[in-house]
Amino acid sequence: MGSTLIIKDLHVSVEGKEILKGVDLEMSTNQMHIVMGPNGAGKSTLASAIMGHYRYQVTKGTITLDGEDVLAMPVDERSRKGLFLAMQYPSEINGVTNSDFIKTAMQTRLEEGKTIPLFKFIKEYDKAVGDLKMRSDLPHRYVNEGFSGGEKKRNEILQMKMLKPKIAILDEIDSGLDIDALRIVGENVNTMKSPDFGALVITHYERLLDYVNADVVHIMLDGRIVRSGGKELITKIDTAGYDWLKEELGIADEDDFETETRRVALGTCAVKKQEE
């Protein structure tokens, strides 16, 4: 049985400034949803709010996964329930090897008393490393320390492949990738699509979508999803940008306040403000 993520009338503020102004989105496993939009539209804010970044205050609306209230969950529970965020700016963790990091994360998802068979873990890990064309010494390297930008992005996808979430939110995983790394990342994401896995892919660049087959494309402007459709929207944006849609909807250019808030690690939990 598949899983469904439903976002209704989501409003999110950062440091008193409203970024999301009523986002509605529904997606399920076995689907690839693409979110596009200019800088400052609210794309990364949406990703952070779903996963529980402590600086992003949900002031109105709901997020549910299979009927459960995501906003009531701390970050670690959101992960155990099947949500995953591939971050735009992955952090470095000195002293923790990649293999230990992944194995520990996988272990926390198991029932108490169960362990991951070592041989099975090594086999799956080595296959994922090979699929992503990463260095063979990856298991022994500290998490993202000394990694190139492209290696960090591929390491995020490796974590996703190992953890096997229900719904993955991929926040601009294509930024900073050369054409070969882009193809490798895109193809690995695309091959994961199944009745047990779906992805919400946030991107600026149409080139990633040469490798990820989009089922639904959403255009985000001024903190809202203003248009949803099929691949024809990708073609339109590629040829005409976003100005035609801004003019049609009477939307002024956004500022880029959102970018200033991105490079902060996840904290405890996005908190829904109590209504007075």
N, C-alpha and C positions, 0 to 999 in steps of 0.2 A: 504494500500500500504506500502511495506517495505521500509527500508532505506539502503543505501550503503555507506560505507567508502572506499575511494580509496587513496592509498599512492603511489606516483610515484617518483622514483629516489631521495629519501630523503637523504640529507646529513646534518648532524648536528655536530656542534663543541661546546665544552665546554672549556672556558678559553684558546682558541686558539688550542686546540687539537681536531682533527676530530675523532668522535666516530662512527657515522653512515656514511657509505660510499656508499650509493645508495640502499636504501630499497624500495622494491616494494611489495605491499600487497593490496588485495581487498577482502572485506568481506561485508556481508549483515546481516540484521536481520534474525532470525530463523537459525542462524549458530553459532557454537562454534569453534573458531579458537584458537589453542594452539601454543604458542611461547616458545620454549625451547632452551637452550644453556648454556654454562659454564659462570662463572663469567667473567665480562669484555667484553662480546659479544655485548652488546648494547641494551639489552632487556628493561631495565628500562629507558634508554635514549629515546627509541622509545615512551614509555608511556608518559614521561614528555614532549616530543616535541609535541605529539598529543594534550595534554591538555594545553600547553602554559607556561611551566616553564620558568621564565625570564632568567635563566642562560644558557639555551640551545638555541643556535643560529642556525636557519635553514639557511644554505648557498646556498642550491640548492634543487630543487624538489617541489612537491605540495602535499597537503592533502585536499581532498574535502569530504564533507558529503552531499549527495543528490545534487551534482553539485555545492554546495556553497564552497567558498574558506575559509577553516578553519584557515589558517595562517593569514588571515586578521582580524580575530575575537579576541577580548580580552577574557580572561578566562571565565568570567561570561556568555558571549554570547555563547561560545562553550557549556557550560552546558545547557543553555536554548534551544539550538538547538538539544540537545539530547545526548551529550557525557557525560560520567561519568568516573572518575578515583577512584578506590579503592586503596589507597596508601599502600606501604609496611611499612612505618613508620608513622602511623596516629598521628596528633598533639593533644595535650590536650588544651582545652579551658576553663579556669577558669571563673566561674560566668555565664556561658551560659548552660542551661539545654539541655539535648538531645531532649526533645519534642519541646522546643522553637526553637532550631537550625533547626530541620527537618521541622517544620511548616513554619518557615520563608523562608527556601529554596524552599519549595513547593509553597508558596505564590508568590514568585518572578517569577514563571513560568506562572502565570495566567494573563489573560488580565486585564488591568487597570479597577478597579471598582468591580472586582470579588473577592470573599473570599472563603476560604475552610470551609465547614460546620463542626463545631466542633465535632458533634457526629460521622460523617463519618471519620474524622481524627483519633479520639480516637479508633474507631473500627478497622481501618486498622493498626494503630500503635500497638495495643495490639495483633493483629493477627501476625504481623511480629515479635514481641518480642517472642511470643509463638513458632512460627516456628523455631526460632533460639535458643530456650532454654535459653533465657537470663533472668536476674533477673527482678522481677515484679516492682522494684523501679527504673528501668532504666530511665523512663521519667523525674524523678526528680534529677537524678545525672548529674553533670557537664560533658560536652563532653570529654570522655576518661580519665577524671581525676581519678586516683586511679584504673584504669582498668588494668587487666592482659593483656598480649600480645594477648591471645586468645579472650578476650572480645573486645579489640580494633578492631581485624579483623572482628569479628561478627558484631560489630557496623557499620563498613564500608558496609557490606552486607545489614544490616538493612536500611541504608540510600539509598542504591541502590533499594531495594524493595519498598521503599516509593516514591522515585523520579521517578521510572519507566523510565529510559533513553532508547534511541533507541540502542545505542552501548555503552557497558561498557568495560573499560580497567581495568583488575584486575592484579595488579602488585604484584606477589608473595604473594597472600593472604594466602597461605598455610604455609608459613614459621612461625615457632614458635608454630604451633598448635599441640595439642595431637591428638590421633587417633579419639576420639569421636568428638572433635571440628572440625576436618578435614572433617569427614563424614557429620556433620550438615551443614557446610559451602558449601561443594561440592554439596550436595543434593539441597540446597536452590538455588544455582546458576543454577543448571541443570534444575530445574522445571520452571525457568523464561523464558527459551528458547521458543520463539513464533514468529509469523510473525511481532510482534512489538518490539522484543528484541533479540539482539545477543551480544556475548561477545568475547573479545580478552583476553585470559587467559595466563599470563606470569608465568612460573613456572620452578623451578629446579627439582621438584620431581614428579616422575611417580605416586606416591600413590594418589595424588589428582585426577588423571584421572581414578581412580576406581569409582569415583562418578560423574564426569563430562564427558558426552559423546562427544568426539571430532569428529567434521566433517572434519577439516583440521588441520594437524600438520606442523608447520614450524620450521626448525632448523636454529638458528642464530649463525654465527661465524664471528669474525673480522668485525663487523659492517654491515653485510649483511645477508639477508635470503638466505642460500645456498642450501637448500633442502626443498621441500614441498611434502606432501603426506598424507597418511591415518594413521590409528592406528598402522600399521606395523612399522612405524618409532619409536613409543614409545617403542615397544618391542625391537627394535634394540638398542636404546639408553640404555634401562634398562640392556641389557645383555653385550653390548660392549662399552658403554660410547661414547665419541665424538672423540677419537683418530683416529679411522678408517676413519672418514670423514675428519679430519684435514690432515691426510696423503694423502688421495685421492686428496684433493684440494691443497695441498702444503701450508697449513696455519700454522704459528707458534703459540705458546701459547700466548693468550692475557694477557696484564697486567690488573690490576683491578682498573684503574683510575676511572671507572664509579661509583664504590661503594663510593668513596670519595665525590661524588657530590649529592648523593641521599637524604640525610637527611635535605634538605632545603625545606621550605614551598613554595607553588606556589606563584608566583608574578604576574606580569602584563601579558605579552604576549610574546611567542616566536616570534622573529622578523626575517624575511627573509632578509638577507643582500642584499643590492642593488648591482646588477652586474655593474662593471665598463665599 
